[in-house]
């Protein structure tokens, strides 16, 4: 039963860190453009370097 007194505050702290990291990522523009990086691999490069 004593472990519960450790695990509950620890889980609340981890939840707080996860929420903070999510809002930090949103404010820094990490979720602004989700489509372009996924489609970039499909477009052929214009510049080719011969070996």
C-alpha positions as CSV (number, residue, x, y, z in Angstrom):
1,X,0.0,0.0,0.0
2,X,2.9,2.3,0.6
3,X,4.0,2.1,-3.0
4,X,0.7,3.8,-4.0
5,X,1.8,7.0,-2.2
6,X,4.8,7.0,-4.5
7,X,3.2,5.9,-7.8
8,X,0.2,8.4,-7.7
9,X,2.3,11.5,-7.5
10,X,4.9,10.1,-9.9
11,X,2.1,9.4,-12.5
12,X,0.7,12.9,-12.0
13,X,4.2,14.4,-12.6
14,X,4.7,12.3,-15.7
15,X,1.2,13.3,-17.0
16,X,2.1,17.0,-16.4
17,X,5.4,16.6,-18.3
18,X,3.5,14.9,-21.3
19,X,1.0,17.7,-21.4
20,X,3.7,20.3,-21.2
21,X,5.7,18.6,-24.0
22,X,2.5,18.5,-26.2
23,X,1.8,22.2,-25.8
24,X,5.4,23.1,-26.3
25,X,5.4,21.2,-29.6
26,X,2.2,22.9,-30.7
27,X,3.5,26.3,-29.9
28,X,6.8,25.7,-31.7
29,X,5.1,24.7,-34.9
30,X,5.8,20.9,-34.9
31,X,2.3,20.1,-36.1
32,X,1.9,22.9,-38.7
33,X,2.6,20.9,-41.8
34,X,2.0,17.2,-41.5
35,X,1.5,16.4,-45.2
36,X,4.6,17.7,-46.9
37,X,7.2,15.6,-45.2
38,X,5.2,12.4,-46.0
39,X,4.9,13.4,-49.7
40,X,8.4,14.6,-50.1
41,X,9.7,11.1,-50.7
42,X,7.4,10.7,-53.7
43,X,8.7,13.7,-55.6
44,X,11.7,13.2,-57.8
45,X,14.7,15.4,-57.2
46,X,15.6,17.9,-60.0
47,X,19.3,17.8,-59.3
48,X,21.1,14.5,-59.9
49,X,24.7,13.9,-59.0
50,X,26.4,11.4,-61.3
51,X,28.6,8.9,-59.7
